[in-house]
Amino acid sequence: MNHSLHQSLADFRYRLRQFLHFSEQAAQKFDLSPRQHQLLLQVAGVPDDTLPTIAYVAERLGIRHNSAAELTDRCVEEDLVERTQDAEDKRRVLLRVTPRGRRILHQLSGYHARELNELGPALVASLKRLSELESQQRDGIESK
């Protein structure tokens, strides 16, 4: 069972890495770092009940607050995002994607959607195998 699990995990990691590699290269074609692309995506895709703050971006990117602030500074300098003061809490700074950032993000999102259409089925199959193995392993443990 462990060998099958390891094979499935290795395959899933490979498929995921293929997509991440594609994403990194796509961002670089627009002279963006992969993190700049991710910041744009997180700010543009913020849920309706959430404010697009630097703290939010830091959480979503898995980076420290000061790293997110530095990344935001670079994005502001490149006219990808802008900072605005929150009308309800003047201490809070909100982020918004600029028109230039939206144009770039729109193109990148199209590339990513097409790539996921190609890589998606293999990624989903890999996840399904992992789920089945986990279920079999759980059933085996419960029957003992």
N, C-alpha and C positions, 0 to 999 in steps of 0.2 A: 504493500500500500504506500509506503513512504516513497518508493521510486516513482510510482505514478503521480503522486502528489508533487514531487520535485520536478518531474517532467512538465506537469501542467503549470506549475508556478514559473518555471523557466520560460515556457512558451508565452505565458501571459506577460511576463516582464519584457520579453523580446518584442512582442506586439506593441506594448505600451511605449517602449523605447523608440520603436520605429516612428510612432506618431509624434513623440516629443522631439525627435531629431528633425522630422519634417517641419514641425512648428518653429523650432529654433532657426532653421534655415530660411523659412518663409519670412520671419520677422527681420532677419538680417538683409533680405532683399529690399526692405523698405527702410534700411538704415536704423532699425530699432534693435535694441537688445531684447532677448526673450523676456526679461523682467519688465521692460517698458511695455511690451505687447500685453503681458499679463495684467499690468496695472490698468492699461486702457480697457481691457476686457472686463475687469472687475468693476471699474467705475461705471462703465456703460451698462453692465448687467446687474447692477445693484438691485436687490429686491425692493419693491415699493414701500415696504415698512422699515427700511433701513437707510441710514444716512451714509453717503459716500465720503467718509472721513479717512484721514491717514491711518487711524487705528484700525478701521475696517479693512483697508488695503493691506496693512501689515498682517492682520489675522489671516486673510484670504491667501496671501502669498507665503505665509509661514516665515516671515522675517521680522526682525526687531523694529520697533517704532521708529528709531532714528534712521535705520536703513530705508524704511518706507518714505520718510521725510526727504532723504537725499535723493531717492529715486523720483519722488514727486518733483523735486527741484529741477532735475534733469528734464523731466517731461514738460514742465512749465517753460523752461528755456527753449525747448524745441517746439513750442506751441502745440503740444499734444493734449495737455490738460490745463485748466485754469483753477485757481483757488478763489472761492468767494466766502464772505463772512456769513455765517448762519444768522438769519433774521431773528430767530427765537433765542439764540444763545450766542452773544457777540464774541465769546471766547473760542467758539468752535469754528473751524475752517472746513468748508465743504469742497469737494473736488467735482469738476465737470469736464467732460471731454469736449475739446474745441472742435470747430468744423473741420479743421485739418486732421485732427485725431480721428474723427468719425469717418472721414473718407478713407484713411489708411486702414482703420479697423474694419470697415465694410469690405474692403478688398481682401484683407487677411481672413476674415470670417468666411468669405466665399471659397477661398483656397482650402481652408480647414474643413469646411462642410464637404467639399468634393473628396478630399483625402479620407475623411471618415467614412464616406460612402464606399471607398475601396478597402480601407483597413478594417472598418467596423465589423463586417461579418466574421472575420478571423478573430477579432478581439472578443466579440460576443460568444463565439464558440469556445474560446479559451476560458472565459468566465463561467460558461455553462459547465464545462468539464470540471473546473474547480469546485463549483457548487455541488455537482453530483458526487465527487470524491469526498467532500466534506460531509455530505449527507450519508454516504455509505460508511464513512468512518464513525460518525455519530451513532448510526444504527448499530454498528458493530460493538461499540462501547456500551450502548444501552442494553443490548441483548446478553451481555456477559453477566 
